[in-house]
Amino acid sequence: MASSKEYLEFVLEQLSEMDEISYCYMMGEYVLYYRGKIFGGIYDDRFLVKPVRAAMEMLPDAAMELPYEGGKEMLLVDEVEDREFLSGLLEAMYPELPAPKRKK
């Protein structure tokens, strides 16, 4: 099942107070970027983030879910309504996210 544009727009609205949030549509899903680094995505209308230490500490009870068959497990973010929490989550995660890969 592909993700809906409406759910993407809802998540982006929740993150709208943050600078440099972008996304890329890929095979029916949306990869999310913060300041050029991938932090998560919208998969089957679920907001998932990379399981870096900061995210795991801030989401201790979050379910680990596969974004797609064959993908690496990610953390399910249930607190999508809380803009302040989401901003804090991304700020805490950012230093631990891998740098973007250089294009050849």
DSSP file (Angstrom, degrees, kcal/mol; ACC not computed):
  #  RESIDUE AA STRUCTURE BP1 BP2  ACC     N-H-->O    O-->H-N    N-H-->O    O-->H-N    TCO  KAPPA ALPHA  PHI   PSI    X-CA   Y-CA   Z-CA
    1    1 A M              0   0    0      0, 0.0    43,-0.3     0, 0.0     2,-0.1   0.000 360.0 360.0 360.0 128.7    0.0    0.0    0.0
    2    2 A A        -     0   0    0     42,-0.1    27,-0.2    41,-0.1     2,-0.2  -0.449 360.0-104.1 -81.6 157.7    1.4    3.4   -1.0
    3    3 A S        -     0   0    0     25,-2.4     2,-0.3    39,-0.2    -1,-0.1  -0.514  34.9-115.2 -81.2 150.6    1.3    6.4    1.3
    4    4 A S     >  -     0   0    0     -2,-0.2     4,-1.8     1,-0.1     3,-0.2  -0.601   8.6-132.6 -87.1 147.1   -1.2    9.1    0.7
    5    5 A K  H  > S+     0   0    0     -2,-0.3     4,-2.6     1,-0.2     5,-0.2   0.828 107.9  61.4 -62.5 -31.9   -0.2   12.7   -0.2
    6    6 A E  H  > S+     0   0    0      2,-0.2     4,-2.0     1,-0.2    -1,-0.2   0.897 103.7  46.9 -64.0 -41.4   -2.6   13.9    2.5
    7    7 A Y  H  > S+     0   0    0      2,-0.2     4,-2.4     1,-0.2     5,-0.2   0.914 111.6  51.5 -68.5 -40.7   -0.7   12.1    5.3
    8    8 A L  H  X S+     0   0    0     -4,-1.8     4,-2.9     1,-0.2     5,-0.2   0.944 110.2  49.2 -56.6 -48.5    2.6   13.4    4.0
    9    9 A E  H  X S+     0   0    0     -4,-2.6     4,-2.2     1,-0.2    -1,-0.2   0.865 109.3  52.7 -61.3 -37.1    1.1   17.0    4.0
   10   10 A F  H  X S+     0   0    0     -4,-2.0     4,-2.0     2,-0.2    -1,-0.2   0.943 111.8  44.5 -63.3 -47.8   -0.2   16.5    7.6
   11   11 A V  H  X S+     0   0    0     -4,-2.4     4,-1.4     1,-0.2    -2,-0.2   0.919 112.9  51.4 -63.9 -43.3    3.3   15.4    8.8
   12   12 A L  H  < S+     0   0    0     -4,-2.9    -1,-0.2     1,-0.2    -2,-0.2   0.880 108.2  52.4 -61.7 -37.4    5.0   18.2    6.9
   13   13 A E  H >< S+     0   0    0     -4,-2.2     3,-1.2     1,-0.2    -1,-0.2   0.897 106.6  53.1 -64.2 -39.6    2.5   20.7    8.5
   14   14 A Q  H 3< S+     0   0    0     -4,-2.0     3,-0.3     1,-0.3    -1,-0.2   0.804 115.6  40.8 -64.5 -27.9    3.4   19.3   11.9
   15   15 A L  T >< S+     0   0    0     -4,-1.4     3,-2.1     1,-0.2    -1,-0.3   0.296  83.3 109.9 -99.4   7.9    7.1   20.0   11.1
   16   16 A S  T <   +     0   0    0     -3,-1.2    -1,-0.2     1,-0.3    -2,-0.1   0.670  67.6  63.6 -65.4 -18.5    6.5   23.4    9.4
   17   17 A E  T 3  S+     0   0    0     -3,-0.3     2,-0.3    -4,-0.2    -1,-0.3   0.578  90.7  84.2 -80.4  -7.8    8.1   25.4   12.1
   18   18 A M  S <  S-     0   0    0     -3,-2.1     3,-0.5     1,-0.0     2,-0.2  -0.737  78.8-127.2 -96.2 143.2   11.4   23.8   11.3
   19   19 A D  S    S+     0   0    0     -2,-0.3    16,-0.2     1,-0.2    -2,-0.1  -0.546  82.5  21.7 -84.2 152.7   13.7   25.0    8.6
   20   20 A E  S    S+     0   0    0      1,-0.2    15,-2.5    -2,-0.2     2,-0.5   0.825  73.0 151.3  64.0  38.6   15.1   22.8    5.8
   21   21 A I  E     +A   34   0A   0     -3,-0.5     2,-0.3    13,-0.2    -1,-0.2  -0.877  17.2 158.8 -94.1 129.8   12.6   19.9    5.9
   22   22 A S  E     -A   33   0A   0     11,-1.9    11,-2.9    -2,-0.5     2,-0.3  -0.897  22.1-153.5-142.6 173.2   12.2   18.3    2.5
   23   23 A Y  E     -A   32   0A   0     -2,-0.3     2,-0.4     9,-0.2     9,-0.2  -0.967   7.1-148.4-147.5 162.8   11.1   15.0    1.0
   24   24 A C  E     -A   31   0A   0      7,-2.0     7,-2.7    -2,-0.3     2,-0.4  -0.996  20.7-131.9-135.1 127.8   11.6   12.8   -2.0
   25   25 A Y  E     +A   30   0A   0     -2,-0.4     2,-0.4     5,-0.2     5,-0.2  -0.670  34.0 172.0 -79.0 127.6    8.8   10.6   -3.5
   26   26 A M  E >   -A   29   0A   0      3,-3.1     3,-1.7    -2,-0.4    -2,-0.1  -0.912  60.2 -28.8-145.6 113.1   10.2    7.1   -4.0
   27   27 A M  T 3  S-     0   0    0     -2,-0.4     3,-0.1     1,-0.3    -2,-0.0   0.857 125.0 -44.2  51.6  45.0    8.2    4.0   -5.1
   28   28 A G  T 3  S+     0   0    0      1,-0.3   -25,-2.4   -26,-0.1    -1,-0.3   0.438 125.9  86.0  85.9  -0.7    4.9    5.2   -3.5
   29   29 A E  E <  S-A   26   0A   0     -3,-1.7    -3,-3.1   -27,-0.2     2,-0.5  -0.732  72.1-121.3-125.6 174.6    6.5    6.3   -0.3
   30   30 A Y  E     -AB  25  42A   0     12,-2.1    12,-2.8    -5,-0.2     2,-0.4  -0.971  11.6-153.8-127.0 120.3    8.2    9.5    1.0
   31   31 A V  E     -AB  24  41A   0     -7,-2.7    -7,-2.0    -2,-0.5     2,-0.4  -0.781  20.6-145.1 -89.0 132.3   11.7    9.8    2.3
   32   32 A L  E     -AB  23  40A   0      8,-2.9     7,-2.0    -2,-0.4     8,-1.2  -0.816  13.5-166.4-106.9 140.5   12.1   12.7    4.7
   33   33 A Y  E     -AB  22  38A   0    -11,-2.9   -11,-1.9    -2,-0.4     2,-0.4  -0.930  11.2-163.9-124.3 145.0   15.2   14.9    5.1
   34   34 A Y  E >  S-AB  21  37A   0      3,-2.7     3,-2.0    -2,-0.4   -13,-0.2  -0.981  84.9 -18.4-127.5 118.8   16.2   17.5    7.7
   35   35 A R  T 3  S-     0   0    0    -15,-2.5   -14,-0.1    -2,-0.4     3,-0.1   0.865 130.5 -51.4  51.4  39.7   19.0   19.8    6.7
   36   36 A G  T 3  S+     0   0    0    -16,-0.5     2,-0.4     1,-0.2    -1,-0.3   0.346 116.1 111.1  85.4  -6.2   19.9   17.4    3.9
   37   37 A K  E <  S-B   34   0A   0     -3,-2.0    -3,-2.7    63,-0.1     2,-0.4  -0.845  71.4-118.9-104.0 137.6   20.1   14.3    6.1
   38   38 A I  E     +B   33   0A   0     -2,-0.4    -5,-0.2    60,-0.3     3,-0.1  -0.583  38.6 164.6 -71.0 125.5   17.6   11.4    5.9
   39   39 A F  E     -     0   0A   0     -7,-2.0    11,-2.5    -2,-0.4     2,-0.3   0.556  59.0 -55.6-115.9 -15.1   15.9   11.1    9.2
   40   40 A G  E     -BC  32  49A   0     -8,-1.2    -8,-2.9     9,-0.3     2,-0.3  -0.954  51.9-133.5 171.2-153.4   12.9    8.9    8.3
   41   41 A G  E     -BC  31  48A   0      7,-2.7     7,-2.6    -2,-0.3     2,-0.6  -0.991  26.5 -89.0-176.9 177.2    9.9    8.7    6.0
   42   42 A I  E     +BC  30  47A   0    -12,-2.8   -12,-2.1    -2,-0.3     2,-0.4  -0.952  44.1 173.9-108.2 116.5    6.3    8.1    5.4
   43   43 A Y  E >  S- C   0  46A   0      3,-2.5     3,-0.8    -2,-0.6   -41,-0.1  -0.985  70.0 -16.9-129.7 119.5    5.7    4.4    4.7
   44   44 A D  T 3  S-     0   0    0     -2,-0.4    -1,-0.1   -43,-0.3   -42,-0.1   0.898 128.0 -54.9  51.3  44.2    2.2    3.0    4.3
   45   45 A D  T 3  S+     0   0    0      1,-0.2     2,-0.4   -41,-0.1    -1,-0.3   0.830 114.0 122.2  56.7  35.9    0.8    6.1    6.0
   46   46 A R  E <   -C   43   0A   0     -3,-0.8    -3,-2.5    21,-0.1     2,-0.8  -0.987  61.9-134.3-123.2 137.8    3.1    5.5    9.0
   47   47 A F  E     +C   42   0A   0     30,-0.4    30,-3.0    -2,-0.4     2,-0.4  -0.832  34.1 177.7 -92.5 110.9    5.7    8.1   10.2
   48   48 A L  E     -CD  41  76A   0     -7,-2.6    -7,-2.7    -2,-0.8     2,-0.3  -0.901  10.5-166.3-117.7 143.6    8.9    6.2   10.8
   49   49 A V  E     -CD  40  75A   0     26,-2.3    26,-2.7    -2,-0.4    -9,-0.3  -0.886  34.4 -89.1-125.6 159.3   12.3    7.5   11.9
   50   50 A K        -     0   0    0    -11,-2.5     2,-1.7    -2,-0.3    24,-0.1  -0.364  40.2-118.6 -63.6 142.8   15.8    6.0   12.0
   51   51 A P        +     0   0    0      0, 0.0    -1,-0.1     0, 0.0     2,-0.1  -0.321  54.5 155.1 -84.0  57.0   16.6    4.2   15.2
   52   52 A V     >  -     0   0    0     -2,-1.7     4,-2.4     1,-0.1     3,-0.3  -0.408  59.6 -99.6 -76.5 162.7   19.5    6.4   16.3
   53   53 A R  H  > S+     0   0    0      1,-0.2     4,-2.2     2,-0.2     5,-0.2   0.885 121.7  50.8 -51.7 -48.0   20.3    6.6   20.0
   54   54 A A  H  > S+     0   0    0      1,-0.2     4,-2.1     2,-0.2    -1,-0.2   0.897 111.4  47.9 -60.9 -41.4   18.6    9.9   20.6
   55   55 A A  H  > S+     0   0    0     -3,-0.3     4,-1.9     1,-0.2    -1,-0.2   0.902 111.0  51.0 -66.3 -40.5   15.4    8.7   18.9
   56   56 A M  H  < S+     0   0    0     -4,-2.4    -1,-0.2     1,-0.2    -2,-0.2   0.863 111.2  48.6 -66.2 -34.4   15.4    5.5   20.9
   57   57 A E  H  < S+     0   0    0     -4,-2.2    -1,-0.2    -5,-0.2    -2,-0.2   0.878 115.5  43.2 -71.1 -37.6   15.8    7.4   24.1
   58   58 A M  H  < S+     0   0    0     -4,-2.1    -2,-0.2     1,-0.2    -1,-0.2   0.708 123.1  38.3 -81.3 -19.8   12.9    9.8   23.3
   59   59 A L    ><  +     0   0    0     -4,-1.9     3,-1.6    -5,-0.2    -1,-0.2  -0.484  69.5 156.3-124.7  60.0   10.7    7.0   22.0
   60   60 A P  T 3  S+     0   0    0      0, 0.0    -1,-0.1     0, 0.0    -2,-0.1   0.764  77.3  40.6 -63.4 -25.5   11.4    4.2   24.5
   61   61 A D  T 3  S+     0   0    0     -3,-0.1     2,-0.1     2,-0.1    -5,-0.1   0.321  86.4 128.0-103.6   8.0    8.1    2.4   23.9
   62   62 A A    <   -     0   0    0     -3,-1.6     2,-0.2    -6,-0.2    15,-0.1  -0.352  61.4-116.6 -68.5 142.8    8.0    2.9   20.1
   63   63 A A        -     0   0    0     13,-0.2    13,-2.5    -2,-0.1     2,-0.6  -0.527  20.1-129.2 -75.0 143.3    7.4   -0.2   18.0
   64   64 A M  E     +E   75   0A   0     11,-0.2     2,-0.3    -2,-0.2    11,-0.2  -0.855  38.2 175.5 -92.3 124.5   10.1   -1.2   15.6
   65   65 A E  E     -E   74   0A   0      9,-3.1     9,-2.9    -2,-0.6     3,-0.1  -0.947  34.1-114.1-133.9 152.3    8.6   -1.6   12.1
   66   66 A L        -     0   0    0     -2,-0.3     7,-0.2     7,-0.2     3,-0.1  -0.699  15.7-151.5 -81.5 130.8    9.8   -2.4    8.6
   67   67 A P  S    S-     0   0    0      0, 0.0     2,-0.3     0, 0.0    -1,-0.1   0.863  79.4 -16.2 -69.5 -33.3    9.3    0.5    6.2
   68   68 A Y  S >  S-     0   0    0      4,-0.1     3,-2.5    -3,-0.1     2,-0.1  -0.958  95.7 -63.9-161.3 163.3    9.0   -2.0    3.4
   69   69 A E  T 3  S+     0   0    0     -2,-0.3     3,-0.1     1,-0.3     0, 0.0  -0.350 124.4  14.7 -59.8 126.7    9.8   -5.6    2.7
   70   70 A G  T 3  S+     0   0    0      1,-0.3    -1,-0.3    -2,-0.1     2,-0.1   0.360 101.4 122.3  90.2  -4.9   13.6   -6.1    2.9
   71   71 A G    <   -     0   0    0     -3,-2.5    -1,-0.3     1,-0.1     2,-0.3  -0.310  69.0 -95.9 -84.0 171.4   14.1   -2.7    4.6
   72   72 A K        -     0   0    0      1,-0.1    -4,-0.1    -3,-0.1    -1,-0.1  -0.651  48.5 -95.9 -86.4 144.5   15.8   -2.0    8.0
   73   73 A E        -     0   0    0     -2,-0.3     2,-0.3    -7,-0.2    -7,-0.2  -0.262  45.1-172.7 -61.1 144.4   13.6   -1.6   11.0
   74   74 A M  E     - E   0  65A   0     -9,-2.9    -9,-3.1   -24,-0.1     2,-0.4  -0.861  28.5 -95.2-132.4 166.7   12.7    1.9   12.0
   75   75 A L  E     -DE  49  64A   0    -26,-2.7   -26,-2.3    -2,-0.3     2,-0.5  -0.711  32.1-131.8 -88.0 132.3   10.9    3.5   15.0
   76   76 A L  E     -D   48   0A   0    -13,-2.5     2,-0.8    -2,-0.4   -13,-0.2  -0.718  15.8-146.3 -82.1 125.5    7.1    4.2   14.6
   77   77 A V        +     0   0    0    -30,-3.0   -30,-0.4    -2,-0.5     3,-0.2  -0.844  25.6 168.8 -95.9 111.3    6.3    7.8   15.7
   78   78 A D        +     0   0    0     -2,-0.8     2,-1.3     1,-0.2     3,-0.4   0.690  64.9  76.3 -90.4 -22.3    2.9    7.8   17.4
   79   79 A E    >   +     0   0    0      1,-0.2     3,-1.0     2,-0.1     7,-0.2  -0.247  52.0 135.0 -87.6  49.2    3.2   11.3   18.8
   80   80 A V  T 3   +     0   0    0     -2,-1.3    -1,-0.2     1,-0.2    -2,-0.1   0.707  64.0  62.8 -71.6 -20.4    2.6   13.0   15.4
   81   81 A E  T 3  S+     0   0    0     -3,-0.4     2,-1.1     1,-0.1    -1,-0.2   0.711  85.2  82.7 -75.9 -20.9    0.1   15.5   17.0
   82   82 A D    <>  -     0   0    0     -3,-1.0     4,-2.2     1,-0.2     5,-0.2  -0.719  54.5-179.1 -94.7  95.1    2.8   17.1   19.2
   83   83 A R  H  > S+     0   0    0     -2,-1.1     4,-2.5     1,-0.2     5,-0.2   0.885  82.0  52.7 -60.8 -41.7    4.8   19.6   17.2
   84   84 A E  H  > S+     0   0    0      1,-0.2     4,-2.3     2,-0.2    -1,-0.2   0.914 110.0  48.4 -63.1 -42.7    7.1   20.6   20.0
   85   85 A F  H  > S+     0   0    0      2,-0.2     4,-2.6     1,-0.2    -1,-0.2   0.925 111.1  50.5 -62.2 -44.9    8.0   16.9   20.6
   86   86 A L  H  X S+     0   0    0     -4,-2.2     4,-2.4     2,-0.2    -2,-0.2   0.903 110.0  49.9 -62.1 -41.6    8.7   16.4   16.9
   87   87 A S  H  X S+     0   0    0     -4,-2.5     4,-2.3     1,-0.2    -1,-0.2   0.933 112.8  46.9 -61.5 -46.1   10.9   19.4   16.7
   88   88 A G  H  X S+     0   0    0     -4,-2.3     4,-2.3     1,-0.2    -2,-0.2   0.873 110.1  54.1 -63.2 -38.1   12.9   18.2   19.7
   89   89 A L  H  X S+     0   0    0     -4,-2.6     4,-2.2     2,-0.2    -2,-0.2   0.941 110.9  44.5 -62.2 -48.8   13.1   14.7   18.3
   90   90 A L  H  X S+     0   0    0     -4,-2.4     4,-2.2     1,-0.2    -2,-0.2   0.899 113.0  50.7 -65.4 -40.4   14.6   15.9   15.0
   91   91 A E  H  < S+     0   0    0     -4,-2.3    -1,-0.2     1,-0.2    -2,-0.2   0.901 112.9  46.6 -63.1 -40.1   17.0   18.3   16.7
   92   92 A A  H  < S+     0   0    0     -4,-2.3     4,-0.3     1,-0.2    -2,-0.2   0.870 115.8  45.9 -69.1 -36.6   18.2   15.5   19.0
   93   93 A M  H >X S+     0   0    0     -4,-2.2     3,-1.8    -5,-0.2     4,-0.8   0.836  92.7  81.2 -73.8 -34.1   18.6   13.0   16.1
   94   94 A Y  G >< S+     0   0    0     -4,-2.2     3,-1.3     1,-0.3    -1,-0.2   0.827  88.0  50.8 -49.8 -49.3   20.4   15.4   13.7
   95   95 A P  G 34 S+     0   0    0      0, 0.0    -1,-0.3     0, 0.0    -2,-0.1   0.783 112.7  49.1 -62.3 -23.1   23.9   15.0   15.1
   96   96 A E  G <4 S+     0   0    0     -3,-1.8    -2,-0.2    -4,-0.3    -3,-0.1   0.547  87.7 102.7 -92.4  -8.1   23.7   11.2   14.9
   97   97 A L  S << S-     0   0    0     -3,-1.3   -58,-0.1    -4,-0.8     2,-0.0  -0.518  79.9-107.0 -77.7 142.3   22.3   11.0   11.4
   98   98 A P        -     0   0    0      0, 0.0   -60,-0.3     0, 0.0    -1,-0.1  -0.342  37.0-103.4 -66.8 148.8   24.8    9.9    8.7
   99   99 A A        -     0   0    0      1,-0.1   -62,-0.1   -62,-0.1     3,-0.1  -0.360  48.6 -89.1 -65.6 150.1   26.0   12.6    6.3
  100  100 A P        -     0   0    0      0, 0.0     2,-0.2     0, 0.0    -1,-0.1  -0.314  46.1-108.7 -60.5 144.7   24.4   12.4    2.8
  101  101 A K        -     0   0    0     -3,-0.1     2,-0.2     1,-0.1     0, 0.0  -0.544  34.2-113.2 -75.0 139.1   26.3   10.2    0.3
  102  102 A R        -     0   0    0     -2,-0.2     2,-0.3     1,-0.1    -1,-0.1  -0.506  28.4-121.8 -72.9 138.8   28.1   12.1   -2.4
  103  103 A K              0   0    0     -2,-0.2    -1,-0.1     1,-0.1     0, 0.0  -0.606 360.0 360.0 -80.5 141.3   26.7   11.6   -5.9
  104  104 A K              0   0    0     -2,-0.3    -1,-0.1     0, 0.0    -2,-0.0   0.451 360.0 360.0 -82.7 360.0   29.1   10.2   -8.4
